[in-house]
Each structure stands twice: as C-alpha cells, then as structure tokens.
Amino acid sequence: MSTFAQGQTANSNVFKVENPDLKKSPYSGMTREHWKEAALYLLKGAFSYVKTLDDPMYFPKQEGKSYPRNDGQIPTAKLEGLCRTLFMAAPLLKENPQLEINGIRVADYYRHQILKLLDPASPTYIKPRSLEMGPHQNLVEFGGLSVSLFAIPEILWNPLTQQQKDALEATMVSYGDGPTIPQNWKFFNIFILSFFKDQGYKVNEPLLNEYVQKALAHYDGDGWYNDRPAYDYYSMWAFQMYGMFWSEYFGKKNYPEYAAKFAENFKPMKSNYPYMFGRNGDMIMWGRSITYRFGATAPFPFMGFENDPSTNYGWMRRIASGALLQFLQNPDFLKDNVPTLGFYGPFDAAVQSYSCRGSVYWCAKAFLGLLLPESNPYWSAKENEGPWATGELAKGTVVNKFEKGPHILITDYPNIGAAELRAWCDAKIDKVSEPFRGEESYNRLAYNSAFPWQADGKNGEVAMNYVVKTASTNRWEPFHLYKFNRYENGIYYRNVEMEFNKNLAFRLADITLPDGILRVDVVSGTEKADIRLGHYSLPQIGAPVKDELRKVQGKEFHVVNNGKYQLAMIPVKGWQGTEVVRTKGLNPVANESAVIDAFDHFDPANGTKKVYVTLMLWKNANEKWTTQQLNQVTRVEADPNCETIRVYLSNGRVKTVVFN
C-alpha cells in the first residue's frame, strides 16, 4: 500500500480492492478486472453530476488559481470534463456498450454531448476556430476526443449520420488544421488530422507530416522527450503514450517509418523510467500538471503492444497498480466525488492556471491500457517487484542511473524503498508568462517518492532547496536557474545563478548515500547574504512531528520523526546551525508539517567563497541511528580557492569534489 494511504483505507471515500487476486498480483491484488472497477469507480463520481443527457460534465470549481475565471471559459471547462472522462469510459464501453450509470446509458450520453458541441444554441457549444485564432485549449480537448474516437469508433462515430459526421469534422479539423504550441500540443493536431484522414476525409497531410516530424524531433535519448523547455511527466503521459497509441491505431498502417521511430524511442524508456517509482509503485511529485497523478503510468501498458519477452510486464503492472492505489486509497483524493486539484488533497501551490476541475481526468489515460486484452502479457504476467526484490537494488546500497540525453539522475534507495530524481530547472520567475517553470514543481534540489515537495514560505521556510536573501533585494529567492555541469564519479554537479541576487553564485555537488544525501556546495559573492538550506519536509499524519536535538562531533543537529519516517540534518561545515521550522498550509500531504533548515550569514569580508557541507539523512520511523551513520564525515579539506574539496568518510572512503 502507498505511504500515505496506510491505515486510512477504512474511509468510505476510498477505492477498495474487492476480492484481491493475490496469486496473480501478490502485492497490489489488482488485476485487469480491478482496473475496470477502478475506472468505473471514478466514472461514477463524474456521473454524479449527470441526471439527464443534457447535463454537461461540469464540476465545482476549486478555490484558488484554477479556471474558469470568467463565463467565457466555462464551455472549455465543460469540454475538458467531457473529453477527459472519456479516457476511462472508452475502454469500459469497448467491452460493454450497454453500460449504464444512474439509469443513463453512457454511450448515449457521450454521443449526445458530442453533438451538443456543434449546436450554437447549446451552453456547451464550441465555435469553430477562426483563422485569426491562435492555439487554444479546445485543440487539446479535441485531440483527446480523437483518441477516444480511434478507440471506440463503433460507439462514438459510426452511429452518427453523415451530416453529423461532417459537422463534427468541420469543427474539430478547424482546430487540428491550425497553429499549435511547440510542445506536446502537436499531438492534438496529429490525432485530429489522423482520425479524419482514417475516415476518408481530405486533410492537410503536409501539416500532419510536419507535426509528426517535429514531435519526433523533441526526442533527446534514453527514452526522454523534451517538452520545451522542460523534462517532466509530459515526456511519458504525452510523447511516449501518444506515440505508441498513434502508431498502433494509425501510424503503422499509414506512416510506418514514423511508427517505427516512435517504437525505437519507446524501447529505452523501460531501462530507466520504472526506476523513478518507489518499491510500492509510489510516484514522485514533480513537474507541472501533477494533478494528473497516476497518468504518469500510462506508457507501461503500451509496452504490451511490443510483446517483448525481455520486458518484465509483472513489474510494470505492479508499478501502475501501486501508483493508482497511492491516490485512490487516499481519503483526500476525492472531494464532491471528483479528484481534487493537488497531489493528494487540494493543494493550490501545485496548480497551474490552465487547469480546471475537469482537467484532472487526464489521469484517466492510465485506463487506456484496458484496451489491451486480458491475454496480453501486460495483464497476464504475475506481478513482481522487479529489481527491488533482487541484488540489483539490495538493502544497504544506493543505486544511481544517469540519463545522458536529458541529464536526469534517478536514484533508488532500497533501505526505505524510495526513488529520487534530479532534473532540469532553468527558468526565470519574474515578469514571465509561465512562472511555474521556475517554482517548486521544478526547482527543488531533488524530488523523492517518499517526501512530496513542500512549498516555500514567505519567511525563508524551505524544503530541499536553498533560499537566499540580501539587503539589495530583501526577498527570499529560491534556486531556480540551474546549469547542469556533469555527472562524474557518482557526483552530480550543477551551477546556480541568482535571478535577483546578482552578486552571488553557487556551485553544487550531490553525492547520494544509502540513507541520504551528502551535499558539498560553494557560494561565491560580493554581497552579504542570509542563506538557508532545507531538508525534505515531514507532514504531520497523526501526532505532532517529534523533534529531538542531538550532538555529533561537537555539533548539534535535529532529528524529526512523524511516525512514518525520521529525518536528520547534520551541518558538517560552513553552517551557523540548524532549526526545525513548523509550517501550515505548505505541505501537500497534511496542513501541518516540519522541516529542518540550516542557516548561515555569508559575509564576503571573510572571503568571497565559502564551502557548505551538509548531511541530509533519513530512516524509517522505528529504526535506530547507528553511530557510523551519524558520524559518516570525519573531516573536510578544501583548497584556498574552494575548487577541490575532499570529504573523508568513516568507512575509509574519500569523496573528492572538483569544481571546474
């Protein structure tokens, strides 16, 4: 069971795995039938807002930055609810066209609502794109609708009259045969044009070719596409999933060379992406649109299209089922029968302004795997834990996988069964159209499946990042302008520029350990600065988080414990001290949380460079710290220019950090 669902599944608001099949799925109990039940569980929640065929798939707005913010945005919000819930309805209708919910035939409802999109008198009417209109959210949703049209044409398309088909084609192609955003959006044009070409309509094939070629050009190797400018889950729940789906339903027949390329780019993914999930399948909270949650597992079932005997399908399904239960068994996931905008419960810090309440059903892409039959190896293989159950990820070790193309470092920690990653962030936050590119969704030093990221506070409260304040700016600025340097000898090097504090710069070195992280960082500057570094945050999931003050080598340090995990932060060199900061409203798991922050006042009068060495450790709550774990660093040596720093460890090893 996922980390924060334990002890909470008795709540009536959560999904229950009835009659778990522990023979086929000994860890989750989930089979293909249970996945169908999960899809129906979520679909019934959405249909609680549908009393008649005329009722739109429209849900209560969540307080905060989400849309609609004016009446003009409401039709698009309704379109999102309609098209995205179809991701889970389509596989169910494929097997049961007579499906009913609340006395309403689901197939009739979606056909009726699709036709209402074309009726100018309907409150859900979507105007065809005008020639002067640029890329629009309607394009995204019509692209999603095209996916479902490909999946179940016999239910959504074939029953329409020719006049209705022509009208739908005119509206959808008005968006598909038009401008797009140079990100994953190209796929929405691709799917619209591809579906109607498949139905015999004449479409703009040069544009279709152009967008497919440009989508493939986003590939940077190791299974990762760049979503311009970021690496995030869009590489997986968009590029990889869409590429395989498009190839299977259209590309292999019409554009075999492109389909082959998508398949070629898909193969390397299985050697690294599954390692980004914890042993239980828990996913890392990272990147924009995290409200799509377990949609991140969408590519796993499409490995079934390959039918590759070297693929560990049982591990892929174990991850997908674990991630699904991570959320469906959390009592905060649903509110008003609909998934919240957040990670577990509502969490506005993780919401982007382009999302509405219906946006969350992008997560339902994970259910498109139900289009594969029970006999497919993805569904028929016995569930297993993959390398977590072998010597590859053995207790007492730490395992790093560095992806050269995207410069992503994936780390697995067998002692606590957690996965971690370090990835791109290099975006300004001042006076830009998408400030979230440089905010907490991307700017943490690392992201961990056991410790979802916490938002920064206004008074220097920070978790898994640095914040800096100078007299010239009088604001706490988090690191967000990272320049990857290299990965060498197990050390991940980055440089950091400051957007507002121009007189300061940092060089960072991350060294992963079996039970944590050793940080070796250097600040250089000509201005005084207050500097803070935060560990991961612990949510209060029961009693208040405990705080214990301990001492090692004459230095005081804190240990915090929330009953699930305990964290320790040891200020080895450079820091004035550490403190436990208790916060409210900043953590995605619970309203109250605690984080250990190290602090210092940098003064260039004492030298324009300074070295900070920090041990950031963790354990399960019931385990004891050993003397060796807390005394891992015996001494630190740095040359006068802070270019070479040697860290001597109690196990006799020396970690040599060389900045260049």
C-alpha positions in Angstrom: 0.0 0.0 0.0 1.3 3.5 -0.7 3.0 5.5 2.0 0.2 7.9 3.0 -2.7 5.5 2.4 -1.7 3.1 5.2 -4.3 3.0 8.0 -6.7 5.1 6.0 -8.5 2.7 3.7 -11.4 2.1 6.1 -12.7 5.5 4.9 -15.8 5.1 2.8 -14.4 7.7 0.3 -11.7 5.5 -1.0 -11.5 2.7 -3.6 -11.4 -0.8 -2.2 -9.8 -3.7 -4.0 -12.6 -6.3 -3.6 -11.6 -9.9 -3.8 -7.9 -9.2 -4.5 -6.2 -11.8 -6.6 -3.0 -12.4 -4.6 -2.0 -15.2 -6.8 -1.6 -13.1 -10.0 -0.9 -9.9 -8.1 0.6 -10.7 -4.7 1.5 -7.1 -3.9 -1.5 -4.9 -5.1 -4.1 -7.6 -5.5 -5.1 -5.7 -8.7 -5.9 -7.5 -12.0 -7.4 -6.2 -15.2 -10.9 -6.6 -13.6 -9.9 -4.5 -10.7 -8.6 -1.8 -13.0 -12.0 -1.8 -14.8 -13.6 -1.5 -11.3 -11.4 1.5 -10.6 -12.3 3.2 -13.8 -16.0 2.7 -13.1 -15.5 4.0 -9.6 -14.1 7.3 -10.9 -16.6 7.4 -13.8 -19.5 7.0 -11.3 -18.1 10.0 -9.4 -18.1 12.1 -12.5 -21.6 10.9 -13.5 -22.9 12.0 -10.1 -23.3 15.4 -11.8 -25.3 14.0 -14.7 -29.0 13.5 -14.2 -30.1 13.8 -17.8 -28.5 13.5 -21.2 -28.4 17.3 -21.4 -26.3 17.8 -18.2 -22.7 18.7 -19.0 -19.7 17.0 -17.4 -19.0 20.1 -15.3 -17.7 20.1 -11.7 -17.5 22.5 -8.8 -14.6 25.0 -9.1 -11.8 24.6 -6.6 -10.9 27.7 -4.7 -7.6 29.2 -6.0 -5.8 29.8 -9.3 -7.7 27.3 -11.5 -10.1 28.4 -14.2 -12.8 29.2 -15.2 -12.2 32.8 -14.0 -14.9 34.2 -16.3 -18.1 33.0 -18.0 -16.3 32.8 -21.4 -14.1 30.0 -20.1 -17.0 27.8 -19.0 -17.6 26.0 -22.3 -14.0 24.9 -22.5 -14.1 23.7 -18.9 -17.1 21.6 -19.8 -15.3 20.3 -22.9 -12.4 19.2 -20.7 -14.7 17.2 -18.4 -16.4 15.6 -21.4 -13.3 14.6 -23.4 -11.1 13.6 -20.5 -13.6 11.4 -18.7 -13.9 9.5 -22.0 -10.4 8.2 -21.4 -11.9 5.9 -18.7 -15.3 5.5 -20.3 -14.0 4.3 -23.7 -12.3 1.1 -22.5 -15.4 0.2 -20.4 -17.7 0.9 -23.4 -15.5 -1.2 -25.7 -16.4 -4.2 -23.6 -19.9 -3.2 -22.5 -21.6 -0.8 -25.0 -24.8 -1.1 -22.8 -23.1 0.3 -19.7 -25.4 2.4 -17.6 -24.7 4.7 -14.7 -27.5 6.3 -12.7 -30.0 5.0 -15.2 -28.2 6.8 -18.1 -26.7 4.8 -20.9 -23.1 6.0 -21.0 -22.7 5.6 -24.8 -25.9 7.6 -25.5 -24.7 10.3 -23.1 -21.3 10.9 -24.8 -22.8 10.8 -28.3 -25.4 13.3 -27.2 -22.9 15.6 -25.6 -20.5 15.4 -28.6 -23.4 16.6 -30.9 -24.3 19.4 -28.5 -20.8 20.8 -29.0 -21.9 21.6 -32.6 -25.2 23.3 -31.6 -25.0 27.1 -31.4 -28.0 27.1 -29.0 -26.2 24.8 -26.6 -24.4 26.1 -23.5 -21.6 23.7 -24.3 -21.3 24.9 -27.9 -17.7 25.2 -29.2 -17.2 27.7 -32.0 -15.0 26.5 -34.9 -11.6 28.1 -34.8 -11.5 31.4 -36.7 -8.5 32.0 -39.0 -7.0 34.6 -36.7 -7.3 32.5 -33.6 -4.1 31.1 -32.2 -3.6 27.8 -30.3 -6.5 27.2 -27.9 -7.3 24.8 -25.1 -10.1 23.5 -27.3 -7.4 22.0 -29.5 -6.2 19.9 -26.6 -9.6 18.5 -25.8 -10.5 17.7 -29.4 -7.2 15.9 -29.7 -8.2 13.9 -26.6 -11.6 13.2 -28.2 -9.8 11.9 -31.3 -8.0 9.4 -29.1 -11.4 8.0 -27.9 -12.8 8.1 -31.4 -9.9 5.9 -32.5 -10.5 3.6 -29.6 -14.3 3.1 -30.0 -15.5 4.4 -33.4 -18.2 1.8 -33.4 -19.8 3.6 -30.4 -18.9 7.2 -30.8 -18.6 7.7 -34.6 -20.3 5.1 -36.7 -23.9 5.7 -35.2 -23.7 9.4 -36.3 -25.5 10.5 -39.5 -23.3 11.7 -42.4 -24.4 15.3 -41.7 -23.4 15.0 -38.1 -20.1 13.5 -39.0 -19.4 16.3 -41.5 -20.3 18.9 -38.9 -18.0 17.3 -36.3 -15.2 17.1 -38.8 -15.6 20.7 -39.7 -15.3 21.9 -36.1 -12.5 19.6 -34.9 -10.4 20.0 -38.0 -10.7 23.7 -37.8 -8.5 23.4 -34.7 -6.4 20.4 -35.9 -5.5 22.1 -39.2 -4.1 25.1 -37.5 -1.4 26.5 -35.2 -0.1 24.7 -32.2 2.3 25.2 -29.3 5.8 23.8 -29.8 5.4 21.3 -27.0 3.4 18.1 -26.7 0.4 20.0 -28.2 1.4 18.9 -31.7 -0.1 15.5 -30.9 -3.5 17.0 -30.6 -3.3 18.3 -34.2 -1.8 14.9 -35.2 -4.7 12.9 -33.7 -7.4 15.1 -35.1 -6.0 15.1 -38.7 -5.1 11.4 -38.4 -8.6 10.3 -37.3 -10.4 12.2 -40.1 -7.9 11.0 -42.7 -8.6 7.5 -41.4 -12.3 8.1 -42.0 -11.7 9.1 -45.6 -11.8 12.9 -45.2 -9.2 15.0 -47.1 -6.9 16.6 -44.5 -3.8 18.8 -44.6 -1.3 16.0 -44.9 1.8 18.2 -45.3 0.9 19.8 -41.9 0.3 16.3 -40.4 3.7 15.2 -41.6 5.3 18.4 -40.3 3.9 18.0 -36.8 4.8 14.3 -36.6 8.4 15.1 -37.6 8.6 17.9 -35.1 7.2 15.7 -32.4 9.9 13.2 -33.0 12.5 15.9 -33.0 11.8 16.5 -29.3 13.5 13.2 -28.5 16.7 13.6 -26.6 17.6 10.0 -25.9 17.3 7.4 -23.1 13.5 7.3 -23.6 13.1 11.0 -22.8 11.4 13.7 -25.0 11.9 17.4 -24.1 8.6 19.3 -23.7 10.2 22.6 -24.4 11.7 23.7 -22.2 11.2 21.1 -19.5 11.7 17.5 -18.8 8.8 16.2 -16.8 6.0 13.7 -16.9 4.8 15.1 -20.3 7.6 13.1 -21.8 5.7 10.0 -20.7 2.0 10.6 -20.4 2.1 12.6 -23.7 5.0 11.9 -26.1 5.6 8.2 -25.2 2.0 7.2 -24.6 0.6 9.2 -27.6 3.4 8.0 -29.9 2.7 4.3 -29.2 -1.1 4.8 -29.4 -1.0 6.7 -32.6 1.4 4.2 -34.1 -0.9 1.2 -33.2 -4.2 2.8 -34.3 -3.0 4.7 -37.4 0.8 5.2 -37.9 1.8 1.6 -38.7 -0.7 1.4 -41.5 -0.3 4.9 -42.9 3.2 6.1 -41.8 5.2 3.0 -40.9 8.5 4.9 -40.9 7.3 7.3 -38.2 5.7 4.5 -36.3 9.0 2.6 -36.3 10.7 5.7 -35.0 8.3 6.1 -32.1 8.8 2.5 -31.3 12.5 2.9 -31.4 12.3 5.9 -29.0 10.0 3.9 -26.7 12.3 1.0 -26.0 15.0 2.7 -23.9 12.3 4.1 -21.5 11.9 0.7 -19.7 15.6 0.8 -18.7 15.2 3.9 -16.5 11.7 5.3 -16.2 10.3 2.4 -14.0 13.2 3.1 -11.5 11.5 6.5 -10.9 8.8 4.9 -8.9 9.2 3.6 -5.3 9.1 0.0 -4.4 5.4 0.2 -3.7 4.8 2.0 -7.0 4.6 5.4 -5.4 5.3 8.1 -7.9 7.4 11.2 -7.4 5.6 14.6 -7.1 7.4 16.5 -9.8 6.7 19.0 -12.6 3.7 20.9 -13.8 0.2 19.3 -14.0 1.0 17.0 -11.2 -2.8 16.9 -10.6 -2.8 14.2 -13.4 -1.0 11.9 -10.9 -1.1 8.3 -11.9 -1.5 9.3 -15.5 2.3 9.0 -15.3 2.0 5.3 -15.6 0.2 5.5 -19.0 3.1 4.2 -21.0 3.5 1.0 -19.1 0.6 -1.0 -20.5 1.5 0.1 -24.0 4.7 -1.9 -23.6 2.2 -4.7 -24.3 2.0 -3.6 -27.9 5.6 -4.6 -28.3 5.0 -8.1 -26.9 8.7 -8.2 -26.0 9.6 -11.3 -23.9 12.5 -9.3 -22.3 10.1 -6.8 -20.7 9.2 -7.5 -17.1 5.5 -6.9 -17.5 4.7 -8.1 -14.0 6.9 -5.2 -12.6 5.4 -2.7 -15.0 1.8 -3.6 -13.8 2.9 -3.6 -10.2 4.2 0.0 -10.5 1.0 1.1 -12.3 -1.3 -0.6 -9.7 0.7 0.8 -6.9 0.6 4.3 -8.2 -3.1 4.0 -8.9 -3.8 2.9 -5.3 -1.5 5.6 -4.0 -4.2 8.1 -4.8 -7.5 6.1 -5.0 -6.9 4.9 -1.4 -6.1 8.3 0.0 -9.2 9.9 1.6 -8.2 13.4 0.4 -8.1 12.4 -3.3 -11.8 13.0 -4.0 -13.9 15.9 -3.0 -17.5 16.2 -4.2 -16.9 12.8 -5.9 -14.3 14.3 -8.2 -10.5 14.3 -7.9 -9.1 17.4 -6.3 -6.6 19.8 -7.9 -3.5 18.9 -5.9 -1.4 15.8 -5.2 -3.4 14.1 -2.5 -6.0 16.7 -1.4 -6.4 20.3 -2.7 -3.0 22.0 -2.9 -3.0 25.3 -4.8 0.7 25.6 -4.8 0.9 22.7 -7.3 -1.9 24.0 -9.5 -1.4 25.9 -12.8 -3.8 28.5 -14.1 -4.6 26.4 -17.2 -6.3 23.7 -15.1 -9.9 23.4 -14.3 -11.6 20.8 -12.1 -12.2 18.5 -15.1 -8.5 18.7 -16.1 -7.7 16.1 -13.5 -9.1 13.4 -15.7 -6.0 13.4 -17.8 -5.0 10.8 -15.2 -7.6 8.5 -16.8 -5.1 7.9 -19.7 -3.8 5.2 -17.4 -7.0 3.3 -18.1 -6.4 3.2 -21.9 -4.3 0.2 -21.1 -7.6 -1.6 -20.7 -7.8 -1.5 -24.5 -5.3 -4.4 -24.3 -7.0 -7.8 -23.8 -6.7 -10.0 -20.8 -4.4 -12.3 -22.7 -1.8 -9.6 -23.3 1.4 -10.2 -21.3 0.9 -6.9 -19.5 -2.2 -8.2 -17.9 -1.4 -11.9 -17.8 2.1 -11.8 -16.2 2.4 -12.4 -12.5 3.0 -9.2 -10.5 6.5 -8.8 -9.1 8.8 -6.1 -7.6 11.4 -6.2 -10.3 14.9 -5.2 -9.2 13.7 -4.2 -5.8 13.5 -7.9 -5.0 16.9 -8.7 -6.4 20.5 -7.9 -5.7 20.3 -5.0 -8.2 18.6 -2.9 -5.5 20.0 -4.6 -2.4 19.5 -3.2 1.1 22.4 -1.2 2.3 23.2 0.2 -1.2 22.2 3.2 -3.2 21.8 2.9 -7.0 22.1 5.8 -9.5 21.0 5.8 -13.1 22.2 8.8 -15.1 20.5 9.6 -18.4 22.9 11.4 -20.6 20.4 12.9 -23.0 18.2 14.8 -20.5 20.9 14.9 -17.8 18.4 13.3 -15.4 19.8 11.4 -12.4 17.5 8.7 -11.0 18.4 7.3 -7.6 16.9 4.3 -5.8 17.2 3.8 -2.0 16.5 0.2 -1.2 16.6 0.8 2.6 13.4 2.8 2.5 12.1 1.7 -0.9 12.1 5.2 -2.3 13.0 6.7 -5.7 14.5 10.1 -6.2 15.4 12.3 -9.2 17.3 15.4 -10.2 16.3 17.1 -13.4 16.1 20.3 -15.4 15.2 23.7 -14.0 16.5 26.8 -15.6 13.6 29.3 -15.9 13.1 32.9 -14.6 10.1 33.7 -12.5 9.9 37.5 -12.8 7.7 39.0 -15.4 7.3 35.8 -17.4 4.1 34.1 -18.8 4.8 30.8 -17.1 6.5 31.5 -13.7 5.7 27.9 -12.6 8.6 26.8 -14.7 11.0 28.1 -12.1 8.9 27.4 -9.0 8.7 24.4 -6.6 7.3 22.0 -9.3 10.8 22.1 -10.9 13.3 24.0 -8.7 13.9 21.5 -5.8 17.4 20.1 -5.5 15.9 16.7 -5.6 12.5 15.0 -5.7 11.7 11.9 -3.7 8.8 9.4 -3.8 8.7 9.2 0.0 8.8 13.0 0.6 6.5 15.1 -1.7 7.8 18.6 -2.3 6.7 21.3 0.1 6.1 24.9 -1.0 8.3 27.7 0.2 7.1 30.1 3.0 7.4 33.8 3.0 9.8 33.9 5.8 12.5 31.7 4.5 10.8 28.3 5.2 12.3 26.0 2.6 12.4 22.2 1.9 15.0 20.5 -0.3 16.3 23.8 -1.8 18.3 26.8 -0.9 16.8 30.3 -0.4 18.9 33.4 -0.3 18.2 37.0 0.8 20.3 40.1 0.5 19.8 43.7 1.6 19.6 44.8 -2.1 16.6 42.5 -2.8 15.1 42.0 0.6 13.3 38.8 -0.6 14.0 35.1 -0.2 14.9 33.8 -3.6 15.0 30.1 -4.2 17.4 28.4 -6.5 15.8 28.0 -9.9 18.5 28.9 -12.5 20.5 25.7 -12.6 23.1 24.9 -15.2 24.0 21.2 -15.4 27.7 20.7 -15.3 28.4 16.9 -15.3 27.9 13.6 -13.6 31.3 12.1 -12.7 32.4 9.5 -10.2 29.0 9.3 -8.7 28.7 13.1 -8.2 26.1 15.2 -9.8 27.4 18.7 -10.5 25.3 21.9 -11.1 26.0 25.6 -11.1 23.4 28.1 -9.9 22.9 31.7 -10.9 20.6 34.0 -9.0 17.9 36.0 -10.8 17.5 38.8 -8.3 20.7 38.4 -6.1 23.1 39.1 -9.0 26.2 39.3 -6.7 26.0 35.7 -5.7 26.5 32.4 -7.4 26.7 28.8 -6.3 28.3 25.5 -7.3 26.6 22.3 -6.2 27.7 18.7 -5.8 25.2 16.0 -4.8 26.5 12.7 -3.5 23.9 10.0 -2.8 24.3 7.7 0.1 22.4 4.5 1.2 20.4 6.6 3.7 20.5 10.1 2.4 22.5 12.8 0.6 25.9 14.4 1.2 25.9 17.9 -0.2 29.1 19.8 -1.0 28.3 23.3 -2.1 30.3 26.6 -2.6 28.9 30.1 -2.6 30.9 32.9 -4.2 29.8 36.5 -3.9 30.5 40.1 -3.2 27.4 40.9 -1.1 26.3 39.8 2.4 23.5 37.3 2.3 21.3 35.2 4.6 21.4 31.6 3.3 19.1 28.8 4.2 19.0 25.1 3.1 16.1 22.8 3.8 15.9 19.1 4.1 12.8 17.2 2.9 9.7 18.1 4.9 7.7 15.7 7.0 3.9 16.0 7.1 2.0 15.6 10.4 0.0 12.4 9.7 -1.1 11.8 13.3 0.5 13.2 16.4 2.7 16.3 16.0 6.1 15.7 14.4 8.7 14.9 17.1 11.9 16.9 17.3 15.0 15.6 19.0 18.2 17.6 19.5 21.3 15.5 19.3 25.1 16.1 19.0 27.8 14.7 16.8 31.5 15.7 16.9 30.5 18.7 19.0 27.9 19.9 16.5 24.2 20.0 17.4 21.7 18.6 14.9 18.0 17.8 14.8 16.1 14.6 14.1 12.4 14.8 13.3 10.0 11.9 13.2 6.4 11.8 12.0 5.7 8.1 12.8 6.5 7.0 9.2 9.9 8.5 8.6 12.6 10.3 10.5 15.0 12.8 9.1 18.3 14.1 10.4 20.3 17.1 9.1 23.9 17.4 10.2 25.7 20.8 9.4 29.2 19.4 8.8 30.9 22.6 7.6 30.0 26.2 7.0 26.7 26.5 8.7 25.9 28.5 11.8 23.3 25.9 12.9 20.0 24.2 12.1 16.5 24.6 13.3 13.1 22.9 13.0 10.6 25.0 11.2 6.9 24.1 11.7 4.6 25.2 8.9 1.0 25.3 8.0 -0.5 25.1 4.5 2.8 24.4 2.7 2.8 20.6 2.6 0.7 18.6 0.0 0.1 15.7 2.4 -1.1 17.5 5.5 -1.8 21.0 6.7 0.9 20.9 9.4 4.5 19.8 8.7 8.0 20.2 10.0 11.3 20.7 8.1 14.9 21.1 9.3 16.6 24.1 7.9 20.3 25.0 8.1 21.1 28.7 8.2 24.1 31.0 7.8 25.1 34.6 7.2 27.5 34.9 4.3 29.9 37.9 4.6 32.4 38.5 1.7 34.6 40.4 4.2 35.6 36.9 5.5 36.3 35.6 2.0 34.4 35.8 -1.3 34.0 32.0 -1.3 32.6 29.6 1.3 32.1 25.9 1.5 29.0 24.3 2.9 29.0 20.5 3.6 25.7 19.0 4.8 24.5 15.5 5.6 20.8 15.0 4.9 19.7 11.6 6.2 16.6 9.6 6.6 15.3 6.4 8.1 12.0 4.6 8.8 10.5 5.9 11.9 11.1 2.7 14.0 14.7 2.3 13.2 17.7 3.4 15.3 20.5 5.6 14.1 23.9 4.0 14.3 27.0 5.9 15.4 28.6 5.4 12.0 25.5 6.8 10.1 25.6 10.0 12.2 29.4 10.3 12.1 29.9 9.5 8.4 32.1 12.5 7.8 35.3 12.6 9.8 36.9 15.7 8.2 36.7 18.0 5.2 39.6 19.6 3.4 39.3 22.4 0.8 41.9 24.2 -1.2 42.1 28.0 -0.8 40.0 28.6 -4.0 37.4 26.1 -3.0 37.9 24.3 -6.2 38.8 20.9 -4.8 37.1 19.6 -1.6 37.9 16.3 -0.1 35.3 14.7 2.3 36.7 11.9 4.4 34.2 9.3 5.4 34.2 7.0 8.5 34.2 3.9 6.2 37.6 4.9 4.9 36.4 6.3 1.6 37.2 9.8 0.4 34.8 11.8 -1.8 36.7 14.3 -3.9 34.6 17.1 -5.3 36.3 19.0 -8.1 34.5 22.1 -9.4 35.5 23.4 -12.8 
